[in-house]
């Protein structure tokens, strides 16, 4: 009777797996279980109690104990139209404050993180720190990959600097070639996450203006289809986005395009379009995942 019961339980367990999936030992399954945080649109500055607010978010984050953190851009407020001294001080403030985050942090470039792009205060494109170069000098690579427990993460820079004087969404040809090179080294079954600042896909324009409304070049990535086509034969699971200070999850052909709210809410003045100040926590279980939005209870 005992053998029959064991055989029955084994049949139920193996039948619950998808076709072609092999049951893994329990200890191996546990190795592929982890959580990470996506914190975007911090807009750190000395004003509006932003340091206090970000510190409170960090305290909440540390208690949740993720394996690592991805910061989704617009880390500071801002470098686009400020002096070099102000921009430098804001980056230093971010470095100092974000050092309180206990897990490793991977930083993404946002439009407000680009130094001098609006050509104010006599700043010229020939400045050695112009555009993304100040970000790189302070925080490291503007795009990179890393792997964690069987998942591969692409941190991208999707701020197009080609039109000096303004920003727009776009991934340049050099970076596209780099993505192809990285994917060539990636098994096609490997779950992939993309993190960038300006959304590849969003429904906010249609939600607010109607089904036929078109998004502007500063709101979305102009060559998003070209980017996504490169990943077409791979196991892209999640695209993490910022920029809009709203929370949304568009699920299209097996990919979740999640816009992750904003740590600063409405630029440290309260909730933005019913999205409270907060950040995402994502929970990975082998090839599956879930997410939750953490309102860290900030009162401006």
N, C-alpha and C positions, 0 to 999 in steps of 0.2 A: 504493500500500500504506500509506503514511504517513497519508493522508487517511482511509482506512478505519479505521485504528487509533485516530486521534483521535476519529472519530465514535463508535466503540465505547466508548471511555473516557467520552465525554460522556454517552452513553446510560446507562451504569452509574451515573455520578454523579447524574444527574437522577432516575433511577429509585429511588435510595436515599432520596429526599426523600418525606415524607408527601404525600398527595394535596392539592393546593391550595397547597402550600408553594413559594415561589419561591426559587431559589438566590441567595444573596447573594454579593457580591464578598468575597474572602478578608479584606481589611482591615476590612470592615464586620462580618463574623463575629467577628473578633478583638476588636472594640470591645464586643461583648456577652459577653465571657468575663471573669469575675472571681470572686473569693473573698471571703467575709466570715466573721466569727466571731460565735458566740452564747455569751456567758459569763454564766452565771446562778448565783444562790444563792452569793454570795461571803461574806456574813455577816462583813464585816470588823470587827475589834475589836482592841484592844491585846493581849488575852490569847491564849493557845494558839498563839503564833507565827503568827497569822493574817496579819499584815503581811508576814512573811517568805514565807509560802506564796503569797499573792496576788502578791507581787513575782516569785516564781519562775514563776508562771503567765503573768504579763505578759512576762517575758523569753522564754518559749517562744512566746508569741503574736507578739511583735514579729519573731522570726526567721521565722515563717511568712508575715509581711507581707501580711495581708488588706487589702482596700480600705477596710474600715471594721469597726467592732465594735458589736454590740448587747448591752448588759448587761441581763439578763432579770429584774431585781428581786431583792429581799432583798440589797441591796447592803451593808447594815450589820447588826450584831447588838447591839442592835436599838433601835428608837424606840418600840415599842408600849407598854412599861411602864417606861420610864426617865425620869429627870428631864430637864428641858429642856437643862441644861448637858451632861449625858452624851450626849444625842441630838445636840446641836449639835457636840460634839467628834468623834463618830463620823462625821458627815457631812463634817466638815473632814478627817478622816483618809482617808476615801474619795476626796475631791477631790484631796488631796495624792498619794495612792498611784496612783490611776488616771491621773494626769497623766503617768505613765511610759509609758502606752500611746501608741504613735506614730500609729496611724491615728485618724480621727475616731470618737468614741464616742456612741452614742445610748442613753440610760438609760431603763429601764422601772421602773415602780413595783411593789414587792413589799409583802406584808403587813407585814413587819418594818420597812419604811421609813416607815410611818405613825406620826406622832408623837402620843403620849398617848392612843391610842384605848382603851386599857384603863383609863383614868381613875385611874392611880396617882399618888402623890406630890402630890396636890392639884390635878392638872391637870384643867382643865375644857374642854368643847367650845367655849367662847367664846374660848379662847386663839387669838390671830391666826395661830399656826403649827400649829394643831391638824390632825391627820390628814395629808392629802396636801400641805397648804400649806407645811410645812417642806421637803419634797422640792422643790416648785416654787421656793421661795426660794433653794435651794442649787443645783439642777441643771436648772431650766427646766421646760418644758411636761410635763404629766402624760400627754398623748397628742398624737401628731403623725404626719405622713406625710413621706416623702421618696422621690425616685426615683433610681435608679442604673442606667445602661446598659440602659434599657428595662424594668426591673422596678420595681414600686411597693411600698413598705414602709409598713405601718400599725403604729405603736407604740401600744398600748392600755393603759389602766388598768382592770384588771378586779377591783379590790379594792373591795367594797361597804362603805361607811362608815355606811350608814343605821342599822344596829343598833349604837348607841354602846355601847362596852364590849367588843365583840368584832368580828372581821372575818368576812366570808364572800365567796364568789366571785360577782361580778355586774358587768355593764356597765350604767351608768345611762342613763336616757332622753336626757339631754342629749348624751352621747357617741354614742349610737345615731343621733341625728339628725345629728350631725357626720359620722359614717361615711357616711350616705346622701348628704350634701352632697359629700363627697370622691369618692365613687364616681360621682356624676353627672358629674364632670369627668374620669372615667377611661375610656379605651377598653376595651371588654369583652374584648378579646384580650390586654390587658396582663397579664403574669404578676404575681401579688400574693403577698406574704408578710405574715402577721400575727405580731407578737411581743407576748406578754403574760406574766403571771406564773403565775396559777392556771390549770390546764389547761381547755381547752374540752372535750377528749375524752381519756380515759385508760382503760387496761384494768387498772390496778394493783389496784383493789379486787376485781375479778372473779378476777384471777390469784391473789391472796392469800387470798380468802375464799370463792370459788366463784361460779358463773355468775349466781346470783340476788342476789348481794350488792349493796346500794345504796351509792353514795358519799355522803359527808357534805357539808354546805353549805360547809365550809371547805376541802374538797379539790378541788372542781370549780366551774365557773361555772354558777350556777343557770339563767340564761337563755341558755345556749350555743346552743340551737336558734334563738332569735331573732337572735342575732348572725350565725350561719352563714347563715340565710335571707336576710339582707341582701346577702350575697356570692354568692348562688345563681346569678345570671345572669352572674357575672364569673369571671375565670380565677384563682381562688384555688388556689395550688399548695402552700403550706407554712404551717403554724401552728407557731411556736416557743414552747415552754412551759417553765416552771420549777417551783419549789415542792416537788416530790416528791423531789428529790435522787436520781432514778433515770434510766436511759437507756431510752427506748422509742420506737418508730416505728410508729404505727397508720396504715395506708394505707386510706382509705375514699373511694370514689367520686372518685378522682383527686386527693385531698388527703392530704398527709403531715402527721400530727399528731405532732411530734417533741418529746418531753420531754428536755431537754438535760443531764441529770446535774447536777453541782454542782461549782463551783470548790472549795468547802470540804469536799466529800465528806460525811461524817457530822459536820458542824459542827466541822471541824478535829480530829476524833478518829479519822480513818481512813476507809476505804471505807464506803459506805452501800449495803447490800443488793447487794453484788457490783459496785457502780458506783464505780470509782476517782475520785479528785479529777481533774477535767478540764473540758473545754469542747468545743463543736462547731466544726468548720470546714465551711463549705458552699461548694461549687464550682459556679458557674453557667456553663453553656455554651448561650447563646441561650435557648431555651425549656426546656432540660433542666437537671437539677442532680443532684449527688451530695453525700453528707455523710460525715464521719468524726469519731469521738470521740477527742480528743487527751488522753491521760493524760500529764500533765506531770511525773510521777514525784515526787510529794511524799511525804515520810515524816514523819508527825506525831511 
